[in-house]
Amino acid sequence: MKYEIKNIAGIDCIFAPMNEWNSITIDIWVKAGSAYETKEEAWISHVLEHMFFKGWKKRKTPKEVATAMDKIGAIFNAWTGEHTTNYFVKSAPQFAEYWLEVLADMLMDAQFAEWEFQREKGVIIQELKMYEDSPISVVWNKWQTYFLWDNSYWRPTIWFEENIRNFTRDDLFNYKKTFYAKDNLIITIAWKILDQAALEKNIEKLFKDLPEKCSRKKPEFKRNLPKNHKDFFKKDTEQNHIIISMKGLNNFDDRRYAASLLCSMLWWNMSSRLFQEIREKLWICYYISAGHWGCNEYWIFSVRAWLDKTKFEFWVKKINEVIDNFLDKWFTDEEFSNAKNCIKWGIQMGIESSDEMAWYLWNQYIMKNEIHTLDEVLEKYEALKKEDIIELFPMLKEENRYRFHIE
C-alpha cells in the first residue's frame, strides 16, 4: 500500500498509486457539513452541494454538466454529511486531468443562477419528504436529537423545510466563501495515476484563486446523556424501529480497535451472537445490527433492529438478554478468532477499488491528521487479546443503555 501526502499551493493532497488497476478516483473533501452550521442555516451545506451541479462558468447548464460526465462514462457525484461534503469522480485513468479541470470549474466558478436555485429548492424539499417517508431515516434522525441533543453535530442535514424556502443566493455565496478555502480542503487521488507531476501542476493552477484560509471553525461539541433511558416517536409504521445506544470511546483511543472486534462478535458476521440468537433461532426480525462509530468528538455503541409491534417489549427484552449473556459468560476462542478474521479480511477487501482506497486514506487523515497503512491497521487487530475486549464490557451494561424507537 503506497501513498504520499503533499501540500500543493496550500491544499493537502493524498496520492495513492496502484498502476495495475484500470480506474482512478479523484475526491475533493471539504470540512463543511451540518456540524458547522447554525440552526438558522441548518440545510445550507446540502443545498450548496446540489447547486454545484447546476451550472458553472464553462458548463453553464445542468445538461452541460451531465454531458461532461456521461460522454466518457464516468461516475460523478457528491454527498453531504455531518462533518464533510464530498465531490468525487471515478473514471478511466486517461481522463484524470480532464476531471480535475471539471471539478475546478464546479468549485471555483459555480454560478448559482437564481431561477435554478428556486427550482432546486423544490427538488430538495421532495428529497426531505422522501426521507420523512422512510422509517429507517426517521428513527435515525429522531434518535440523533434524543441521544445527542439538538446541537449542530447531529442536526439532520436536510431536515428544515422553512430554511430551505427562505435562504437566498447570497447565503450560498457567503457560505461557500467561508468554508471552501485551501486549508479546509483535502484532495485524494487513488489507483492508476499516469502522470502525477502533471496532476500536481494542474491542482496548483486550477485552484490557485481559492481563499487561503477558512474563516470559521466548527463549534464546540456539547452533550448530555438523555434524562430518560427510553423514548419513542409515533409515526404509524408497520414495524417498531429501535436503536439501543451506549456511550463509546473517542477517535484517539486505541481501544477503539477492541470496540470494533466486540461489535463484530455481537453482529458483524452471520455467526455472531445477535444474528444467531435473534434472527436465526428466535426468528424475531429480518434486520439487526451493531456497531461502534463516531467522529473525533465522540463515539457510540449502537444496536439497531426492526421488530414486530405485537410483542415489541418482549423482543426488546430478548435482545437485551443476548447482550447480557454475552457480557456475563464472555465468548469463546472460536468467536474471538472468527471476529478478528472477519474484520481483517473485510478491511483488505474493502480497499480493492479506487474509490474505497480514496475513502480509506481520507477518513484517517481528516480524523487524526495521520494515516496508518493497511499492515499497521491489521497489526492492531492481530495484537488484540481477549482481555482487551472484556475491559470494555462495563460500557455495555444495562444501566448504560438508552433506547429510542419509532412506532
DOTISE-195329 format. One record per residue (C-alpha): x, y, z. Coordinates in Angstrom, 2 decimals, always signed. Layout:
REC        xx        yy        zz
REC         X         Y         Z
...
//
This chain:
REC        xx        yy        zz
REC     +0.00     +0.00     +0.00
REC     +1.65     +3.20     -1.21
REC     +0.58     +6.76     -0.57
REC     +2.11    +10.21     -0.49
REC     +0.84    +13.37     +1.21
REC     +1.77    +16.68     -0.40
REC     +0.70    +20.23     +0.27
REC     +0.14    +21.80     -3.13
REC     -0.50    +25.55     -3.14
REC     -1.95    +25.31     +0.37
REC     -4.15    +22.24     -0.27
REC     -3.39    +18.89     +1.37
REC     -3.32    +16.23     -1.35
REC     -3.03    +12.45     -0.94
REC     -1.79    +10.35     -3.85
REC     -2.18     +6.55     -3.72
REC     -0.81     +4.96     -6.93
REC     -1.74     +1.39     -7.84
REC     -0.99     +1.25    -11.52
REC     -2.04     -2.35    -12.20
REC     -5.66     -1.22    -11.84
REC     -7.73     +0.38    -14.58
REC     -9.57     +3.22    -12.84
REC     -8.80     +6.41    -10.98
REC    -10.81     +8.21     -8.32
REC    -10.47    +11.90     -7.54
REC    -12.14    +13.08     -4.33
REC    -12.39    +16.62     -3.03
REC    -13.35    +16.74     +0.63
REC    -14.48    +19.98     +2.23
REC    -14.67    +20.25     +6.01
REC    -18.20    +21.63     +5.95
REC    -21.45    +19.93     +6.91
REC    -24.23    +20.11     +9.46
REC    -21.73    +20.15    +12.35
REC    -20.51    +23.55    +11.12
REC    -23.94    +25.15    +10.68
REC    -26.02    +27.27    +12.98
REC    -29.63    +26.26    +13.47
REC    -30.72    +29.07    +11.15
REC    -28.56    +27.72     +8.31
REC    -29.22    +24.06     +9.06
REC    -29.62    +22.99     +5.45
REC    -27.07    +25.08     +3.59
REC    -24.20    +22.58     +3.19
REC    -26.54    +20.16     +1.45
REC    -28.20    +22.80     -0.73
REC    -24.80    +24.13     -1.75
REC    -23.80    +20.61     -2.81
REC    -26.94    +20.43     -5.01
REC    -26.32    +23.81     -6.58
REC    -22.76    +22.99     -7.55
REC    -24.24    +20.74    -10.24
REC    -26.49    +23.43    -11.75
REC    -24.13    +25.34    -13.99
REC    -20.66    +26.83    -13.96
REC    -18.63    +29.33    -15.93
REC    -17.69    +26.92    -18.73
REC    -20.53    +24.40    -18.48
REC    -23.46    +26.72    -17.99
REC    -26.47    +24.39    -17.59
REC    -27.25    +21.16    -15.70
REC    -27.41    +19.41    -19.09
REC    -23.89    +20.51    -19.97
REC    -22.71    +19.34    -16.55
REC    -24.33    +15.94    -17.04
REC    -22.93    +15.64    -20.57
REC    -19.40    +16.31    -19.26
REC    -19.77    +13.20    -17.15
REC    -21.73    +10.89    -19.43
REC    -19.69    +11.30    -22.58
REC    -16.77     +9.42    -21.05
REC    -18.74     +7.01    -18.86
REC    -17.62     +8.37    -15.50
REC    -19.23     +8.24    -12.07
REC    -19.58    +11.80    -10.83
REC    -21.48    +12.61     -7.65
REC    -21.41    +14.22     -4.22
REC    -22.83    +13.84     -0.72
REC    -23.14    +15.92     +2.41
REC    -22.53    +14.59     +5.90
REC    -22.20    +15.95     +9.39
REC    -18.52    +16.88     +9.12
REC    -17.68    +16.91     +5.42
REC    -19.02    +17.44     +1.93
REC    -17.50    +15.22     -0.74
REC    -17.30    +15.66     -4.52
REC    -15.95    +12.64     -6.36
REC    -15.22    +11.24     -9.78
REC    -14.32     +7.70    -10.81
REC    -13.28     +7.16    -14.40
REC    -10.73     +5.67    -16.75
REC     -7.25     +6.97    -15.80
REC     -6.59     +8.82    -19.07
REC     -9.27    +11.36    -18.12
REC     -7.70    +12.41    -14.80
REC     -6.56    +15.85    -15.94
REC     -9.89    +16.48    -17.64
REC    -11.69    +15.68    -14.38
REC     -9.50    +17.97    -12.32
REC    -10.49    +20.76    -14.67
REC    -14.20    +19.82    -14.38
REC    -14.04    +19.80    -10.57
REC    -12.23    +23.13    -10.54
REC    -14.84    +24.64    -12.87
REC    -17.51    +23.45    -10.45
REC    -15.94    +24.58     -7.18
REC    -14.36    +27.80     -8.43
REC    -16.98    +29.10    -10.85
REC    -20.43    +27.82     -9.87
REC    -22.98    +30.46    -10.88
REC    -25.96    +29.60     -8.61
REC    -28.42    +31.04    -11.09
REC    -31.45    +32.41     -9.27
REC    -34.04    +30.56    -11.33
REC    -32.13    +27.28    -10.93
REC    -31.86    +27.93     -7.21
REC    -35.60    +28.43     -6.80
REC    -36.34    +25.27     -8.79
REC    -33.80    +23.21     -6.89
REC    -35.37    +24.17     -3.57
REC    -38.40    +22.17     -4.64
REC    -36.22    +19.17     -5.51
REC    -34.53    +19.28     -2.09
REC    -37.86    +19.56     -0.30
REC    -39.02    +16.44     -2.17
REC    -35.80    +14.72     -1.08
REC    -36.60    +15.70     +2.50
REC    -40.10    +14.26     +2.18
REC    -38.66    +11.07     +0.73
REC    -36.60    +10.61     +3.90
REC    -39.59    +11.51     +6.07
REC    -41.41     +8.60     +4.44
REC    -38.57     +6.22     +5.32
REC    -38.78     +4.72     +8.83
REC    -35.04     +3.98     +8.75
REC    -34.27     +7.67     +8.18
REC    -36.86     +8.92    +10.65
REC    -35.72     +6.76    +13.55
REC    -32.11     +7.74    +12.88
REC    -32.82    +11.46    +12.80
REC    -35.17    +11.43    +15.80
REC    -32.68     +9.29    +17.70
REC    -29.93    +11.84    +17.00
REC    -31.84    +14.55    +18.82
REC    -32.71    +12.16    +21.65
REC    -29.22    +10.81    +22.30
REC    -27.05    +13.74    +21.20
REC    -29.49    +16.58    +21.85
REC    -30.22    +19.42    +19.47
REC    -26.70    +20.53    +18.61
REC    -25.04    +21.14    +15.29
REC    -23.11    +17.87    +15.37
REC    -26.19    +15.75    +14.79
REC    -28.67    +18.17    +13.38
REC    -30.03    +16.49    +10.21
REC    -28.51    +17.85     +7.02
REC    -31.80    +18.42     +5.14
REC    -34.50    +18.41     +7.80
REC    -35.54    +22.09     +7.83
REC    -38.06    +22.98     +5.13
REC    -38.52    +26.56     +6.34
REC    -34.80    +27.25     +5.97
REC    -34.80    +25.69     +2.52
REC    -37.56    +28.05     +1.41
REC    -36.12    +31.21     +2.99
REC    -32.41    +31.25     +2.26
REC    -31.05    +33.31     -0.62
REC    -28.48    +33.01     -3.35
REC    -26.22    +35.38     -1.41
REC    -26.32    +32.96     +1.52
REC    -24.84    +30.28     -0.74
REC    -22.00    +32.50     -1.92
REC    -21.22    +33.63     +1.63
REC    -21.17    +30.08     +3.00
REC    -19.01    +28.91     +0.09
REC    -16.55    +31.74     +0.64
REC    -16.36    +30.92     +4.34
REC    -15.59    +27.18     +4.10
REC    -14.35    +26.45     +0.58
REC    -10.76    +27.50     +1.25
REC     -7.41    +25.86     +0.59
REC     -6.70    +24.96     +4.20
REC    -10.16    +23.39     +4.52
REC     -9.90    +21.02     +1.52
REC     -8.34    +17.61     +1.05
REC     -7.85    +16.14     -2.43
REC     -7.31    +12.38     -2.74
REC     -6.29    +10.70     -5.99
REC     -6.14     +6.91     -5.94
REC     -5.23     +3.98     -8.16
REC     -3.92     +4.31    -11.75
REC     -2.06     +7.63    -11.75
REC     -0.46     +8.03    -15.19
REC     +1.29    +11.36    -14.62
REC     +1.37    +12.62    -11.04
REC     +3.58    +15.60    -11.87
REC     +1.02    +16.87    -14.39
REC     -1.80    +16.44    -11.86
REC     +0.15    +18.36     -9.23
REC     +0.80    +21.20    -11.67
REC     -2.88    +21.33    -12.60
REC     -4.03    +21.39     -8.97
REC     -1.77    +24.37     -8.34
REC     -3.02    +26.18    -11.44
REC     -6.74    +25.35    -11.24
REC     -7.32    +26.03     -7.55
REC     -4.97    +28.98     -7.08
REC     -7.79    +31.51     -6.67
REC     -9.50    +29.73     -3.76
REC     -9.38    +31.68     -0.48
REC     -6.29    +30.73     +1.53
REC     -7.95    +30.28     +4.92
REC    -11.29    +29.04     +6.21
REC    -12.79    +31.88     +8.24
REC    -14.99    +29.86    +10.61
REC    -14.40    +26.92    +12.92
REC    -16.62    +24.06    +13.95
REC    -18.47    +24.84    +17.21
REC    -17.51    +23.01    +20.38
REC    -19.36    +19.75    +20.86
REC    -21.55    +19.75    +23.95
REC    -23.79    +16.90    +25.02
REC    -25.54    +15.42    +27.97
REC    -26.83    +11.88    +28.11
REC    -30.64    +11.69    +27.98
REC    -32.53    +12.09    +31.24
REC    -34.78     +9.15    +30.35
REC    -33.35     +5.79    +29.33
REC    -36.09     +5.29    +26.75
REC    -38.23     +7.38    +24.45
REC    -40.19     +6.99    +21.20
REC    -41.79     +8.82    +18.29
REC    -45.18     +7.99    +16.79
REC    -45.29     +7.52    +13.01
REC    -47.70     +4.64    +12.33
REC    -45.07     +2.31    +10.89
REC    -45.54     -1.39    +10.09
REC    -42.71     -2.28    +12.48
REC    -41.13     -0.67    +15.51
REC    -37.67     +0.54    +14.59
REC    -35.39     +0.64    +17.63
REC    -31.88     +1.92    +18.36
REC    -30.22     +0.90    +21.62
REC    -27.23     +3.17    +22.22
REC    -24.36     +3.41    +24.69
REC    -21.61     +5.97    +25.07
REC    -18.45     +4.83    +23.27
REC    -14.78     +5.78    +23.14
REC    -13.22     +8.54    +21.04
REC    -11.18     +8.62    +17.88
REC     -7.85     +8.98    +19.71
REC     -8.40     +5.97    +21.95
REC     -6.57     +2.87    +20.71
REC     -9.20     +0.76    +22.45
REC    -11.49     +1.53    +19.51
REC     -9.94     -1.48    +17.72
REC    -11.11     -3.70    +20.57
REC    -14.52     -2.00    +20.38
REC    -14.80     -2.90    +16.69
REC    -13.92     -6.50    +17.49
REC    -16.51     -6.55    +20.27
REC    -19.18     -5.38    +17.83
REC    -18.06     -7.97    +15.32
REC    -18.74    -10.73    +17.83
REC    -22.13     -9.21    +18.59
REC    -23.24     -8.81    +14.98
REC    -20.85     -8.14    +12.09
REC    -20.91    -11.67    +10.73
REC    -23.51    -14.39    +10.29
REC    -22.15    -16.46    +13.18
REC    -22.36    -13.52    +15.60
REC    -24.50    -13.58    +18.74
REC    -27.29    -11.23    +17.73
REC    -27.65    -12.71    +14.25
REC    -27.74    -16.28    +15.51
REC    -29.84    -15.79    +18.64
REC    -32.29    -13.13    +17.47
REC    -32.72    -13.80    +13.76
REC    -31.83    -17.47    +13.25
REC    -33.11    -19.08    +16.47
REC    -36.00    -16.84    +17.52
REC    -36.98    -15.57    +14.03
REC    -37.74    -12.22    +15.63
REC    -36.68     -9.95    +12.80
REC    -35.06     -9.62     +9.39
REC    -32.71     -6.76    +10.27
REC    -30.46     -6.41    +13.30
REC    -27.01     -4.81    +13.52
REC    -24.45     -3.47    +15.99
REC    -21.60     -1.01    +15.61
REC    -19.10     +1.32    +17.23
REC    -18.70     +4.51    +15.26
REC    -18.37     +8.27    +15.54
REC    -16.00    +11.18    +14.95
REC    -13.22    +12.95    +16.84
REC    -15.57    +14.31    +19.48
REC    -17.48    +11.17    +20.39
REC    -18.11     +7.52    +19.53
REC    -21.22     +5.45    +20.15
REC    -22.04     +1.79    +20.58
REC    -25.39     +1.00    +19.00
REC    -27.71     -1.92    +18.27
REC    -30.46     -1.46    +15.70
REC    -33.40     -3.71    +14.87
REC    -36.81     -3.65    +13.18
REC    -39.28     -5.56    +15.36
REC    -42.88     -6.76    +15.21
REC    -45.25     -4.41    +17.05
REC    -47.38     -7.11    +18.70
REC    -44.63     -8.38    +21.01
REC    -42.29     -5.42    +20.88
REC    -41.32     -5.21    +24.56
REC    -40.79     -8.95    +24.72
REC    -38.43     -8.86    +21.72
REC    -36.51     -5.88    +23.15
REC    -36.10     -7.88    +26.35
REC    -34.68    -10.79    +24.33
REC    -32.13     -8.53    +22.62
REC    -31.01     -7.22    +26.00
REC    -30.76    -10.79    +27.29
REC    -28.42    -11.73    +24.44
REC    -26.19     -8.76    +25.25
REC    -26.29     -9.55    +28.98
REC    -25.43    -13.18    +28.37
REC    -22.51    -12.15    +26.18
REC    -21.19     -9.87    +28.94
REC    -21.78    -12.35    +31.77
REC    -20.49    -15.55    +30.13
REC    -17.95    -13.95    +27.80
REC    -17.10    -15.50    +24.44
REC    -15.27    -18.50    +23.08
REC    -11.83    -18.61    +21.48
REC    -13.53    -19.52    +18.21
REC    -15.79    -16.46    +18.33
REC    -12.76    -14.27    +19.05
REC    -10.74    -15.72    +16.18
REC    -13.62    -15.60    +13.71
REC    -14.41    -11.97    +14.52
REC    -10.78    -10.95    +14.19
REC    -10.51    -12.62    +10.78
REC    -13.80    -11.12     +9.65
REC    -12.60     -7.59    +10.38
REC     -9.12     -8.03     +8.94
REC    -10.23     -9.61     +5.69
REC    -13.13     -7.16     +5.42
REC    -10.71     -4.22     +5.58
REC     -8.48     -5.79     +2.94
REC    -11.36     -6.46     +0.56
REC    -12.86     -3.05     +1.28
REC     -9.99     -1.15     -0.34
REC     -9.83     -3.13     -3.56
REC    -11.32     -0.30     -5.61
REC    -10.01     +3.21     -6.22
REC    -12.99     +4.92     -4.58
REC    -12.73     +2.78     -1.44
REC     -8.98     +3.40     -1.22
REC     -9.56     +7.15     -1.50
REC    -12.14     +6.88     +1.29
REC     -9.77     +4.80     +3.46
REC     -6.98     +7.38     +3.20
REC     -9.18    +10.45     +3.61
REC    -11.08     +9.06     +6.58
REC     -7.91     +8.51     +8.60
REC     -6.29    +11.77     +7.57
REC     -9.24    +14.01     +8.33
REC     -9.94    +12.26    +11.65
REC     -6.41    +12.19    +13.05
REC     -4.24    +14.08    +10.56
REC     -2.24    +10.89    +10.01
REC     -2.61     +7.68     +8.03
REC     -1.97     +4.11     +9.15
REC     -1.09     +1.70     +6.36
REC     -3.13     -1.44     +5.86
REC     -0.40     -3.52     +7.51
REC     -0.35     -1.22    +10.54
REC     -4.12     -1.46    +10.97
REC     -4.09     -5.25    +10.59
REC     -1.34     -5.47    +13.20
REC     -3.52     -3.50    +15.63
REC     -6.26     -6.09    +15.31
REC     -3.91     -9.06    +15.36
REC     -2.35     -7.85    +18.62
REC     -5.69     -7.75    +20.46
REC     -6.19    -10.16    +23.35
REC     -9.42    -11.39    +24.90
REC     -8.71     -9.21    +27.94
REC     -8.81     -6.10    +25.73
REC    -12.41     -6.91    +24.78
REC    -13.53     -7.79    +28.31
REC    -12.17     -4.46    +29.57
REC    -14.88     -2.70    +27.56
REC    -17.79     -4.73    +28.93
REC    -18.84     -2.16    +31.61
REC    -19.65     +0.33    +28.85
REC    -22.36     -2.02    +27.53
REC    -24.00     -2.82    +30.87
REC    -27.78     -2.40    +31.06
REC    -27.60     +0.77    +33.18
REC    -25.61     +2.43    +30.36
REC    -28.12     +1.59    +27.60
REC    -30.53     +4.08    +26.09
REC    -33.30     +3.05    +23.73
REC    -35.28     +5.05    +21.20
REC    -37.80     +3.75    +18.70
REC    -40.48     +4.84    +16.26
REC    -43.81     +3.04    +16.13
//
